[in-house]
Amino acid sequence: MSNLVRAEFYKLRRDKMFWVLLLIMAMWGILHAVFITLSSKGVLFLDITGGFMVGGPEEGPKYSATGMATFLITLRAASNPIFLSLLLGMFAGFFISNEYKTGVVKNVIGCGRGRSEIFISKWIAYFIGVIVIWLIFPLIAACGAMLANGFITASDSISLVLIVRILGLALVQLAAFSALLVFIGVVVEESGKAIILSITIIVGLCLFFLILGSSFPVILTVYEYTILHQIGAAFSPILSTTEIVRNICIGLITLFVLLFSGIGAFGRKEVK
């Protein structure tokens, strides 16, 4: 198993799509850092709390959020399910599905490796890659804010416990998202189809819950018990013990169901 994981990490380091996505997210972070610096000096107005809005200095106050506050704001933006479907769907399509075309999967199976071990090792490497891509943008943006406005202030109301709790809960949900995309990537043998299917499923579910949730309470309730909702709920500054436990349980149950489903589907799949 350890050899399989090392092999997957080797392939991850050589995966072009991983580096392309990492570069895109790094450039997005640098752009935020530059605009944050300019806004903090009163050159322009910047609002990143509800997206990315830039205007003249007369449109609003200087950017005053600290590095840690900016990190949490941008990390939440990077955790949007629709955004994740686009980003991680492309990553899974090339890192997972493309190996059918190149014959890598067939060769590994031919070496006598168990399919469950192959699936888990792919998920581990993919999940680590996802974390790196997910974090690079908030970290760079936070560095820009830290240089301009400091690391943290008492007015931020941000504690180490809060940061650990948000990161921990978000990572549980991200692990479940990763398992879903690896499952799709393994089942669908073509990278293009895997990307389209990943985006369609996640975006379709988000639109379904958003459109019908306001009219049908039962649909809204179902939505609240999905990782689509819980990854956003992880960033709430105030959560009760019950809500934290619910968040963890939903994420872990979804993760295990998808992992076991993926192992089962991969085990029955005829690899040509």
C-alpha positions as CSV (number, residue, x, y, z in Angstrom):
1,M,0.0,0.0,0.0
2,S,2.8,2.4,0.9
3,N,4.5,1.8,-2.4
4,L,1.2,2.5,-4.3
5,V,0.8,5.8,-2.4
6,R,4.4,6.8,-3.2
7,A,3.8,6.0,-6.8
8,E,0.7,8.1,-6.9
9,F,2.5,11.1,-5.3
10,Y,5.2,10.7,-7.9
11,K,2.5,10.9,-10.6
12,L,1.0,13.9,-8.8
13,R,4.2,15.8,-9.0
14,R,4.4,15.1,-12.7
15,D,0.7,15.8,-13.4
16,K,0.5,18.9,-15.7
17,M,-3.1,19.7,-14.8
18,F,-2.1,19.8,-11.1
19,W,0.5,22.4,-11.8
20,V,-1.7,24.4,-14.2
21,L,-4.5,24.6,-11.5
22,L,-1.9,25.4,-8.8
23,L,-0.5,28.2,-11.0
24,I,-4.0,29.6,-11.7
25,M,-4.9,29.7,-8.1
26,A,-1.5,31.2,-7.2
27,M,-2.0,33.9,-9.7
28,W,-5.5,34.6,-8.4
29,G,-4.0,34.9,-4.9
30,I,-1.3,37.3,-6.2
31,L,-3.9,39.4,-7.9
32,H,-5.8,39.6,-4.6
33,A,-2.6,40.5,-2.7
34,V,-1.8,43.3,-5.2
35,F,-5.3,44.8,-5.0
36,I,-5.4,44.5,-1.2
37,T,-2.1,46.4,-1.0
38,L,-3.4,49.1,-3.3
39,S,-6.7,49.4,-1.5
40,S,-5.1,49.6,1.9
41,K,-3.2,52.6,0.6
42,G,-6.4,54.3,-0.6
43,V,-5.5,53.9,-4.3
44,L,-8.7,52.0,-5.1
45,F,-11.7,50.4,-3.4
46,L,-11.8,46.6,-2.9
47,D,-14.6,44.3,-1.6
48,I,-13.9,40.5,-1.5
49,T,-16.6,39.6,1.1
50,G,-19.2,38.8,-1.5
51,G,-17.0,38.1,-4.5
52,F,-14.4,40.4,-6.1
53,M,-15.5,44.0,-6.6
54,V,-13.0,46.8,-7.5
55,G,-13.8,50.5,-7.9
56,G,-12.5,54.0,-7.4
57,P,-11.3,55.1,-3.9
58,E,-14.4,57.2,-3.5
59,E,-16.7,54.2,-3.6
60,G,-15.7,52.9,-0.2
61,P,-13.2,52.8,2.7
62,K,-9.7,51.4,2.5
63,Y,-9.2,47.6,2.8
64,S,-8.5,47.1,6.5
65,A,-8.9,43.3,7.0
66,T,-5.9,41.6,8.6
67,G,-4.0,38.6,7.2
68,M,-6.0,36.1,9.2
69,A,-9.4,37.6,8.5
70,T,-8.5,37.7,4.8
71,F,-7.4,34.1,4.9
72,L,-10.8,33.0,6.2
73,I,-12.7,35.2,3.7
74,T,-10.8,33.8,0.7
75,L,-10.7,30.3,2.0
76,R,-14.5,30.4,2.2
77,A,-14.7,31.7,-1.3
78,A,-12.4,28.8,-2.5
79,S,-14.8,26.4,-0.7
80,N,-17.8,27.2,-2.8
81,P,-19.2,23.9,-4.1
82,I,-19.7,25.2,-7.7
83,F,-16.2,26.6,-7.7
84,L,-14.9,23.3,-6.4
85,S,-16.7,21.3,-9.1
86,L,-15.0,23.3,-11.8
87,L,-11.5,23.2,-10.2
88,L,-11.5,19.7,-8.8
89,G,-13.5,18.2,-11.7
90,M,-10.7,19.1,-14.1
91,F,-8.1,17.8,-11.7
92,A,-9.8,14.5,-11.3
93,G,-10.5,14.1,-15.0
94,F,-6.8,14.3,-15.9
95,F,-5.3,12.8,-12.8
96,I,-7.7,9.8,-12.4
97,S,-9.6,9.1,-15.7
98,N,-6.7,9.8,-18.1
99,E,-4.9,6.8,-16.7
100,Y,-7.3,4.5,-18.4
101,K,-6.2,5.9,-21.8
102,T,-2.5,5.7,-21.0
103,G,-2.8,2.1,-19.7
104,V,-1.5,2.9,-16.3
105,V,-4.5,1.4,-14.5
106,K,-4.3,-1.8,-16.4
107,N,-0.6,-2.2,-15.7
108,V,-0.9,-1.6,-12.0
109,I,-3.7,-4.2,-11.8
110,G,-1.6,-6.6,-13.8
111,C,1.1,-6.4,-11.2
112,G,-1.3,-8.1,-8.7
113,R,-2.2,-5.1,-6.7
114,G,-5.6,-5.2,-4.9
115,R,-8.1,-2.8,-6.5
116,S,-9.2,-1.5,-3.1
117,E,-5.6,-0.5,-2.4
118,I,-5.3,1.1,-5.8
119,F,-8.5,3.2,-5.3
120,I,-7.5,4.3,-1.8
121,S,-4.0,5.3,-2.9
122,K,-5.4,7.4,-5.7
123,W,-7.8,9.1,-3.4
124,I,-5.0,9.9,-0.8
125,A,-2.8,11.5,-3.5
126,Y,-5.7,13.3,-5.1
127,F,-6.9,14.6,-1.7
128,I,-3.4,16.0,-0.8
129,G,-3.2,17.6,-4.2
130,V,-6.7,19.1,-3.7
131,I,-5.6,20.6,-0.3
132,V,-2.5,22.2,-1.9
133,I,-4.6,23.8,-4.7
134,W,-7.3,24.8,-2.2
135,L,-4.9,26.5,0.2
136,I,-2.5,28.4,-2.2
137,F,-4.9,31.2,-3.1
138,P,-6.0,32.1,0.5
139,L,-2.4,31.9,1.8
140,I,-1.1,34.3,-0.8
141,A,-4.0,36.7,-0.4
142,A,-3.5,36.6,3.3
143,C,0.2,37.4,3.0
144,G,-0.7,40.5,1.1
145,A,-3.2,41.6,3.7
146,M,-0.7,40.8,6.5
147,L,1.9,43.0,5.0
148,A,-0.6,45.8,4.6
149,N,-2.7,45.5,7.8
150,G,-0.9,43.1,10.1
151,F,-1.5,39.5,10.9
152,I,-4.4,39.7,13.4
153,T,-5.9,42.2,15.8
154,A,-8.2,41.9,18.8
155,S,-11.1,43.4,16.8
156,D,-11.0,40.4,14.4
157,S,-12.5,38.1,17.1
158,I,-10.5,35.3,15.7
159,S,-9.0,32.7,18.0
160,L,-6.7,29.8,17.4
161,V,-9.5,27.4,18.4
162,L,-11.8,29.0,15.8
163,I,-9.2,28.7,13.1
164,V,-8.5,25.0,13.9
165,R,-12.2,24.3,14.1
166,I,-13.0,25.9,10.7
167,L,-10.0,24.2,9.0
168,G,-10.8,20.8,10.6
169,L,-14.5,20.8,9.6
170,A,-13.8,22.2,6.1
171,L,-11.2,19.5,5.5
172,V,-13.6,16.7,6.4
173,Q,-16.1,18.1,3.8
174,L,-13.3,18.5,1.3
175,A,-12.3,14.9,1.8
176,A,-15.9,13.9,1.0
177,F,-15.9,16.1,-2.1
178,S,-12.6,14.5,-3.2
179,A,-14.0,11.0,-2.7
180,L,-17.0,11.9,-4.9
181,L,-14.8,13.2,-7.7
182,V,-12.4,10.2,-7.5
183,F,-15.4,7.9,-7.7
184,I,-16.7,9.7,-10.8
185,G,-13.2,9.7,-12.3
186,V,-12.8,5.9,-11.7
187,V,-16.2,5.0,-13.1
188,V,-15.9,7.3,-16.2
189,E,-12.9,6.2,-18.2
190,E,-12.6,9.4,-20.4
191,S,-11.2,12.6,-18.8
192,G,-13.6,14.9,-20.8
193,K,-16.7,13.0,-19.7
194,A,-15.5,12.8,-16.1
195,I,-15.0,16.6,-16.0
196,I,-18.4,17.3,-17.6
197,L,-20.2,14.8,-15.3
198,S,-18.5,16.1,-12.1
199,I,-19.5,19.7,-12.9
200,T,-23.0,18.7,-14.0
201,I,-23.7,16.6,-10.8
202,I,-22.5,19.2,-8.3
203,V,-23.8,22.3,-10.1
204,G,-27.1,20.5,-10.9
205,L,-27.6,19.6,-7.2
206,C,-26.8,23.1,-6.1
207,L,-29.3,24.6,-8.4
208,F,-31.9,22.0,-7.5
209,F,-31.6,22.8,-3.8
210,L,-31.4,26.5,-4.3
211,I,-34.4,26.8,-6.6
212,L,-36.7,24.3,-4.9
213,G,-35.5,24.7,-1.3
214,S,-37.3,28.0,-0.8
215,S,-40.6,26.5,-1.8
216,F,-40.4,23.0,-0.3
217,P,-39.1,22.8,3.3
218,V,-38.3,19.1,3.0
219,I,-35.9,19.8,0.2
220,L,-34.2,22.5,2.2
221,T,-33.9,20.0,5.1
222,V,-32.3,17.4,2.8
223,Y,-29.9,20.1,1.5
224,E,-28.8,20.9,5.1
225,Y,-27.7,17.3,5.5
226,T,-25.4,17.3,2.5
227,I,-21.8,18.2,2.1
228,L,-22.9,21.0,-0.3
229,H,-24.3,22.9,2.7
230,Q,-22.0,21.7,5.4
231,I,-18.8,22.9,3.7
232,G,-20.2,26.4,4.0
233,A,-21.5,25.9,7.5
234,A,-18.0,25.0,8.6
235,F,-17.1,28.7,8.3
236,S,-19.8,29.9,10.6
237,P,-18.1,31.8,13.5
238,I,-20.6,30.4,16.0
239,L,-21.5,26.7,16.0
240,S,-23.1,24.7,18.8
241,T,-21.6,21.3,19.8
242,T,-24.6,19.6,18.1
243,E,-23.9,21.5,14.9
244,I,-20.2,20.6,15.0
245,V,-20.9,16.9,15.6
246,R,-23.5,16.9,12.8
247,N,-21.0,18.5,10.4
248,I,-18.4,15.9,11.2
249,C,-20.8,13.0,10.9
250,I,-22.3,14.1,7.6
251,G,-18.8,14.6,6.1
252,L,-17.5,11.3,7.4
253,I,-20.5,9.2,6.5
254,T,-20.5,10.7,3.0
255,L,-16.8,10.1,2.7
256,F,-17.0,6.4,3.8
257,V,-20.1,5.8,1.6
258,L,-18.3,7.2,-1.5
259,L,-15.0,5.4,-0.8
260,F,-16.8,2.0,-0.3
261,S,-18.9,2.7,-3.4
262,G,-15.9,3.6,-5.4
263,I,-14.0,0.5,-4.3
264,G,-17.0,-1.6,-5.2
265,A,-17.4,0.0,-8.6
266,F,-13.7,-0.2,-9.4
267,G,-13.6,-3.8,-8.3
268,R,-16.4,-4.8,-10.7
269,K,-15.0,-2.7,-13.6
270,E,-13.5,-4.4,-16.6
271,V,-10.3,-2.5,-17.3
272,K,-9.2,-2.8,-20.9
